[in-house]
Amino acid sequence: MSATTDTTLDAAAQTAVAAAPGKPDTIVLIHGLWLTPLSWEHWKARYEAAGFTVVVPRWPGEAEDVDAVRADPSGMDGIGITDIVDHYAAIIQALPTPPILIGHSFGGLFVQLLLDRGLGAVGVAISPAAVKGVLALPPAQLKAAFPVLGNPRNRKRTVKLTFEQFHWGFANALDEDAARVAYDRYHVPGPGRPLFQAALGNLVPNPQNKADLKNPDRAPLLLMSNSLDRTVPASTVRELLKRWKKSPAVTELKEYEGRSHFTAGEPGWEQVADDALEWSLAHA
């Protein structure tokens, strides 16, 4: 995330909040692979300043802070997509009212699967990993996933990215110094199994990234993509939109120019955060 935090919503988002009595007052932020809840620190502060209750849970088995995860990531060894979605489902079901769900990367996949289960009032999936049925695999996406998929033994391991891999696949819109700051503050080893499960989702029966793409009863879903994203290219998100359009439920796409996979943390994140909130309040 950027070093400076502005907790003031833009005018459109402020108007949306003011005009939304009876709308959800709780937001659940779901982080992706190779990050922790700390990656949402500025979004959390911004939404709390606007009066929302913000819940930022860890993945199951994830230690309490970045240093602890780096020291011993073994608690996440072998956890898979269903393990994580079940974990978040229990948290959401314990809340007094259905929340807004916002997820990044694999967190965006989890948002899709949670909505398909009937959870959440509305969902936003930022640079999301895809559900079963999306066939696009651009070369950049394969390269970004290779540090895990290149070794089958990583199914049961947690895997750390090098700085060079993080800069290339996650934060390529940042210069080297800014990317180093982001890497040092936010990056942690992540479990390899979810990446294998998503990569093989179209090849195995009953994959863990399967959803009912025709589900008419799920809550509205906003997909966000970024033109410089190498980990989840914009073309992949466009195909994901086409798959979800099989449902009569509201599904929309917002694309950003000049932003990378680290869009929720690089300069200009405030606009992404405000767009997500404004859309959510309009469609919840």
C-alpha positions as CSV (number, residue, x, y, z in Angstrom):
1,M,0.0,0.0,0.0
2,S,1.1,3.6,-0.4
3,A,2.8,5.2,2.6
4,T,0.3,8.0,2.9
5,T,-3.2,7.3,4.0
6,D,-6.1,9.5,3.0
7,T,-9.2,8.4,4.9
8,T,-11.6,10.7,3.1
9,L,-13.9,9.2,0.5
10,D,-14.3,11.1,-2.7
11,A,-17.5,13.1,-3.4
12,A,-19.3,10.3,-5.2
13,A,-18.5,7.7,-2.6
14,Q,-19.6,10.1,0.2
15,T,-22.9,10.7,-1.6
16,A,-23.4,7.0,-2.0
17,V,-22.8,6.4,1.8
18,A,-25.2,9.3,2.7
19,A,-27.9,8.0,0.4
20,A,-27.7,4.4,1.6
21,P,-29.8,4.1,4.8
22,G,-30.5,0.5,5.5
23,K,-27.7,-0.7,3.3
24,P,-24.9,-3.0,4.6
25,D,-22.8,-1.4,7.4
26,T,-20.1,-4.1,7.5
27,I,-17.4,-4.8,5.0
28,V,-15.3,-8.0,4.9
29,L,-12.0,-7.6,3.1
30,I,-10.4,-10.9,1.8
31,H,-6.7,-10.9,0.9
32,G,-5.1,-13.0,-1.8
33,L,-2.1,-15.3,-2.1
34,W,1.2,-14.1,-0.9
35,L,-0.3,-11.3,1.2
36,T,-1.9,-10.9,4.7
37,P,-4.7,-8.8,6.2
38,L,-2.1,-6.0,6.6
39,S,-2.3,-5.5,2.8
40,W,-5.8,-3.9,3.4
41,E,-4.5,-1.5,6.1
42,H,-5.4,1.7,4.3
43,W,-8.7,0.4,2.9
44,K,-9.7,-0.6,6.4
45,A,-8.9,2.9,7.8
46,R,-10.7,4.6,4.9
47,Y,-13.9,2.6,5.3
48,E,-13.9,2.8,9.1
49,A,-13.5,6.6,8.8
50,A,-16.7,6.5,6.7
51,G,-18.6,4.7,9.5
52,F,-18.3,1.1,8.4
53,T,-17.4,-1.9,10.5
54,V,-14.5,-3.6,8.7
55,V,-13.6,-7.2,9.2
56,V,-10.2,-8.4,7.8
57,P,-9.8,-12.1,8.6
58,R,-6.7,-14.2,8.1
59,W,-6.7,-17.4,6.1
60,P,-6.9,-20.6,8.2
61,G,-3.6,-21.5,9.6
62,E,-2.2,-18.0,8.9
63,A,-0.2,-16.6,11.8
64,E,-1.2,-13.3,13.4
65,D,1.2,-10.9,11.7
66,V,3.6,-10.7,8.8
67,D,6.7,-11.4,10.8
68,A,5.1,-14.5,12.3
69,V,4.0,-15.8,8.9
70,R,7.5,-15.3,7.6
71,A,9.1,-17.1,10.6
72,D,6.8,-20.1,10.3
73,P,4.3,-20.4,7.4
74,S,3.8,-24.1,8.0
75,G,0.3,-23.6,9.4
76,M,-0.9,-23.0,5.9
77,D,0.8,-26.0,4.3
78,G,-1.6,-27.9,2.2
79,I,-4.7,-25.8,2.8
80,G,-7.0,-25.6,-0.2
81,I,-9.7,-23.4,-1.7
82,T,-12.6,-25.1,0.1
83,D,-10.8,-25.0,3.4
84,I,-10.4,-21.2,3.0
85,V,-13.9,-20.6,1.7
86,D,-15.4,-22.6,4.6
87,H,-13.4,-20.5,7.0
88,Y,-14.7,-17.3,5.6
89,A,-18.2,-18.6,5.3
90,A,-18.3,-19.3,9.1
91,I,-17.1,-15.8,9.8
92,I,-19.7,-14.2,7.5
93,Q,-22.5,-16.3,8.9
94,A,-21.6,-15.2,12.4
95,L,-22.1,-11.5,11.5
96,P,-25.5,-9.9,12.4
97,T,-26.3,-8.8,8.8
98,P,-25.0,-9.8,5.4
99,P,-21.8,-7.7,4.6
100,I,-20.2,-6.3,1.6
101,L,-17.5,-8.7,0.4
102,I,-14.4,-7.3,-1.3
103,G,-11.6,-9.7,-2.3
104,H,-8.3,-9.3,-4.2
105,S,-6.7,-12.0,-6.4
106,F,-7.5,-15.4,-4.8
107,G,-9.6,-13.3,-2.4
108,G,-11.6,-12.4,-5.4
109,L,-12.2,-16.0,-6.2
110,F,-13.3,-16.6,-2.7
111,V,-15.8,-13.7,-3.0
112,Q,-17.3,-15.4,-6.1
113,L,-17.6,-18.7,-4.3
114,L,-19.1,-17.1,-1.2
115,L,-21.7,-15.3,-3.2
116,D,-22.6,-18.5,-5.0
117,R,-23.3,-20.0,-1.6
118,G,-25.8,-17.3,-0.9
119,L,-23.5,-15.3,1.4
120,G,-22.9,-11.6,1.4
121,A,-25.1,-8.7,0.3
122,V,-22.9,-7.8,-2.7
123,G,-19.4,-8.7,-3.8
124,V,-16.4,-7.0,-5.5
125,A,-13.6,-9.2,-7.0
126,I,-10.4,-7.3,-7.8
127,S,-8.1,-9.0,-10.2
128,P,-9.8,-12.2,-9.3
129,A,-8.6,-15.8,-9.8
130,A,-11.2,-17.5,-11.9
131,V,-13.9,-20.0,-11.3
132,K,-14.0,-23.2,-13.4
133,G,-14.9,-22.5,-17.0
134,V,-12.5,-19.7,-17.8
135,L,-10.1,-21.1,-20.4
136,A,-7.9,-18.0,-21.0
137,L,-4.3,-18.6,-19.9
138,P,-2.2,-15.8,-21.3
139,P,1.6,-16.4,-21.3
140,A,2.1,-13.7,-18.6
141,Q,-0.3,-15.4,-16.3
142,L,1.5,-18.7,-16.7
143,K,4.9,-17.0,-16.0
144,A,3.5,-15.3,-12.8
145,A,2.2,-18.7,-11.5
146,F,5.3,-20.7,-12.5
147,P,7.1,-20.2,-9.1
148,V,4.5,-22.5,-7.6
149,L,3.2,-24.6,-10.6
150,G,6.8,-25.3,-11.7
151,N,7.2,-27.9,-8.9
152,P,4.5,-30.4,-8.1
153,R,5.8,-30.8,-4.6
154,N,4.5,-27.3,-3.9
155,R,1.0,-28.6,-3.6
156,K,1.7,-29.3,0.1
157,R,4.1,-26.4,0.7
158,T,4.0,-22.7,1.3
159,V,6.0,-20.9,-1.3
160,K,7.8,-17.5,-1.1
161,L,8.3,-15.2,-4.1
162,T,11.6,-13.6,-4.7
163,F,11.6,-9.8,-4.9
164,E,12.1,-10.1,-8.7
165,Q,9.1,-12.4,-9.1
166,F,7.0,-10.1,-6.9
167,H,8.0,-7.0,-8.9
168,W,7.4,-8.6,-12.2
169,G,4.1,-10.3,-11.5
170,F,2.5,-8.2,-8.7
171,A,3.9,-4.7,-8.8
172,N,5.1,-4.0,-12.3
173,A,3.4,-0.6,-12.3
174,L,5.8,0.5,-9.5
175,D,9.5,1.4,-9.9
176,E,12.0,-0.8,-8.2
177,D,12.2,1.2,-5.0
178,A,8.5,1.4,-4.4
179,A,8.1,-2.3,-5.3
180,R,10.8,-3.1,-2.7
181,V,8.9,-1.2,0.0
182,A,5.7,-3.1,-0.8
183,Y,7.5,-6.4,-0.9
184,D,9.2,-5.8,2.5
185,R,6.0,-4.7,4.2
186,Y,3.4,-7.1,2.7
187,H,4.8,-10.2,1.0
188,V,4.7,-13.5,2.8
189,P,4.9,-17.2,1.7
190,G,1.6,-18.6,0.6
191,P,0.2,-22.1,0.2
192,G,0.6,-23.7,-3.2
193,R,-2.4,-25.9,-3.2
194,P,-5.0,-23.2,-4.2
195,L,-3.0,-22.3,-7.2
196,F,-2.8,-25.9,-8.4
197,Q,-6.5,-26.4,-7.7
198,A,-7.4,-23.3,-9.8
199,A,-5.0,-24.2,-12.6
200,L,-6.5,-27.7,-12.9
201,G,-10.1,-26.7,-12.4
202,N,-11.1,-27.3,-15.9
203,L,-9.5,-30.8,-16.0
204,V,-10.7,-32.6,-12.9
205,P,-14.3,-33.6,-11.8
206,N,-15.8,-31.4,-9.0
207,P,-13.0,-28.9,-8.8
208,Q,-12.8,-26.7,-5.7
209,N,-13.2,-23.5,-7.8
210,K,-16.5,-24.6,-9.3
211,A,-19.5,-22.3,-9.1
212,D,-23.0,-22.3,-10.5
213,L,-22.5,-19.7,-13.2
214,K,-26.3,-19.7,-13.9
215,N,-27.2,-19.1,-10.2
216,P,-30.1,-16.5,-10.4
217,D,-30.1,-16.0,-6.6
218,R,-26.6,-14.8,-5.9
219,A,-25.9,-11.3,-4.8
220,P,-24.6,-8.7,-7.4
221,L,-20.9,-9.0,-8.4
222,L,-18.5,-6.4,-9.6
223,L,-15.3,-7.6,-11.3
224,M,-12.3,-5.2,-11.5
225,S,-9.4,-5.6,-13.9
226,N,-6.2,-3.7,-14.7
227,S,-4.5,-3.2,-18.0
228,L,-0.9,-3.9,-16.7
229,D,-1.9,-6.9,-14.6
230,R,0.3,-9.9,-15.4
231,T,-1.0,-12.3,-12.7
232,V,-4.6,-12.0,-13.7
233,P,-4.6,-10.2,-17.1
234,A,-7.6,-8.1,-18.1
235,S,-8.4,-10.5,-20.9
236,T,-8.9,-13.3,-18.3
237,V,-11.3,-11.1,-16.3
238,R,-13.3,-10.2,-19.4
239,E,-13.8,-14.0,-20.1
240,L,-14.8,-14.4,-16.5
241,L,-17.5,-11.7,-17.0
242,K,-18.9,-13.6,-20.0
243,R,-19.2,-16.8,-17.9
244,W,-21.0,-15.0,-15.0
245,K,-23.3,-13.3,-17.5
246,K,-25.0,-16.7,-17.9
247,S,-26.8,-15.7,-14.7
248,P,-29.6,-13.1,-14.6
249,A,-28.0,-11.8,-11.4
250,V,-26.2,-8.4,-11.7
251,T,-22.6,-8.8,-12.9
252,E,-20.5,-5.9,-14.1
253,L,-16.9,-5.1,-15.0
254,K,-14.8,-2.0,-14.3
255,E,-11.4,-1.8,-16.0
256,Y,-8.5,0.4,-15.0
257,E,-5.7,1.7,-17.3
258,G,-2.1,1.7,-16.1
259,R,-2.6,-0.4,-13.0
260,S,-1.0,-3.7,-12.0
261,H,-2.1,-6.7,-9.9
262,F,-1.1,-4.7,-6.8
263,T,-3.8,-2.2,-7.7
264,A,-5.2,-2.2,-4.2
265,G,-1.9,-0.9,-2.8
266,E,-0.2,1.2,-5.5
267,P,-0.7,4.9,-5.9
268,G,-4.3,5.7,-6.7
269,W,-5.7,2.9,-4.6
270,E,-8.1,5.4,-3.0
271,Q,-10.1,5.6,-6.3
272,V,-10.3,1.8,-6.5
273,A,-11.5,1.6,-2.9
274,D,-14.1,4.3,-3.4
275,D,-15.4,2.8,-6.7
276,A,-15.8,-0.6,-5.0
277,L,-17.8,0.9,-2.1
278,E,-19.9,3.2,-4.3
279,W,-20.9,0.3,-6.6
280,S,-21.6,-2.0,-3.6
281,L,-23.9,0.5,-2.0
282,A,-25.7,1.1,-5.2
283,H,-26.3,-2.6,-5.9
284,A,-26.6,-4.2,-2.4
